[in-house]
Amino acid sequence: MSARLHLRPGKEKPLRQRHPWIFSGAIQRVQGQPAPGEIVAVHAADGAWLAWAEFNPHSQIRARAISWEQAWPDEAFWRARLAASIARRRQLLPAAFAEVGACRLVFAESDGLPGLIVDRYGPHLVLQALTAGAEARKAETVRHLVDLLQPASIVERDDPMRGKEGLPPAAGALYGQPPAEPALIDEQGHRFLVDLAGGQKTGFYLDQAGNRADLAPYCAGAEVLNAFSYTGAFSVYALAAGARHVLNLDASAEALDLAARNLALNGFGPERWALMQADVFTQLRVWRDADPQAGGRRFDLIILDPPKFASSRGQIDRAARGYKDINWLAMRLLRPGGLLATFSCSGLIDRDLFQKILFAAALDAGREARILRQFSQAVDHPVLLTFPEAAYLKGCLCHVA
């Protein structure tokens, strides 16, 4: 018999509404001694059966619901979940399944697979197991992925979230032989090299695919600053759309080297782009303080795509100050009538708060700003309506007078 979680009175409502997270404070008692990642039965205070969930005694999210059907979630259950997730991408993004296509195949809770991330980069897959449950079924997941997709390799990437779940670091080949060189992908006719073993996230910001395409037309004829440029993907789209010049600014020499390779791969000569290795906050302040005639810079369009500033609720205030500061600096560096494409991938900074931050930044910069359009994550990063926490990426295109 499986172990059981008994919830406190009144704590079953989110679970009945199909929200998958069960926090430690909602649990009255644990019957049995479930190991991390073990599937447990969840019961209401009155004893009513509610769901199956994956347990983790080391996480504040004590359990993650996986099924609201009483049938035991066996291996066929997990294979069917994976197959359904992949089928949705085939329906929505058929081009991503071409020889060098790329997309997110599995987006954790939004696909009914808590803690599991799987990205496709051509014939190679990158996997992240971010929860005890995903870790416990990792070998099973690899078997199913091989059966369903026949990849050349499956590479595991580490993530700080594993530490919060009480899991050790994990990285390396799970199947096949990963490429010694960066993998080649095609995104809407643009080619990119992706480092499957290094870099940020799983090697490429797949979540920005639609935003890159949507922003590109506004770059025509513009002098563009791509801050936190990483692989230079926004820069490739901007130049392809007719940007006059793009400056790629990033603190990482490795990222800038990859950006240069990606720009050259797409046929753009160095007369149309430049690289600068520097801390973005520091460099923007240098330009702000310098006379435009003596080393200061001004731009027609600035892209701000910083890394996550808040990974816990205790960091929200500090993150908000960081977002305000970087957007204030960018607004000061735009020519009158310039455009600011600004993003936040911190899920704890919701869209409403982000817009308030932009309001405060514009006010302090003494600039009149208007939101022209909103950005969000790509279609292969869906938001399950019962799990709004999946909506983490938001952005705005602002006209700054």
Secondary structure as UniProt FT lines:
FT   STRAND          4..7
FT   TURN            9..10
FT   HELIX           13..16
FT   TURN            17..18
FT   STRAND          21..23
FT   HELIX           24..26
FT   STRAND          27..31
FT   TURN            36..37
FT   STRAND          39..43
FT   TURN            45..46
FT   STRAND          49..55
FT   TURN            57..58
FT   STRAND          61..67
FT   HELIX           75..92
FT   HELIX           94..97
FT   TURN            99..100
FT   STRAND          102..107
FT   HELIX           108..111
FT   TURN            114..115
FT   STRAND          116..121
FT   TURN            122..123
FT   STRAND          124..129
FT   HELIX           132..136
FT   HELIX           138..149
FT   STRAND          153..156
FT   HELIX           160..164
FT   TURN            165..166
FT   STRAND          172..176
FT   STRAND          183..187
FT   TURN            188..189
FT   STRAND          190..194
FT   TURN            201..202
FT   HELIX           206..208
FT   HELIX           209..215
FT   HELIX           216..219
FT   TURN            220..221
FT   STRAND          223..227
FT   TURN            230..231
FT   HELIX           233..240
FT   TURN            241..242
FT   STRAND          245..250
FT   HELIX           253..265
FT   TURN            266..267
FT   HELIX           270..272
FT   STRAND          273..277
FT   HELIX           280..289
FT   TURN            292..295
FT   STRAND          299..304
FT   HELIX           313..315
FT   HELIX           316..333
FT   STRAND          334..344
FT   TURN            347..348
FT   HELIX           351..365
FT   STRAND          369..376
FT   TURN            379..380
FT   TURN            385..386
FT   HELIX           388..390
FT   STRAND          394..400
//
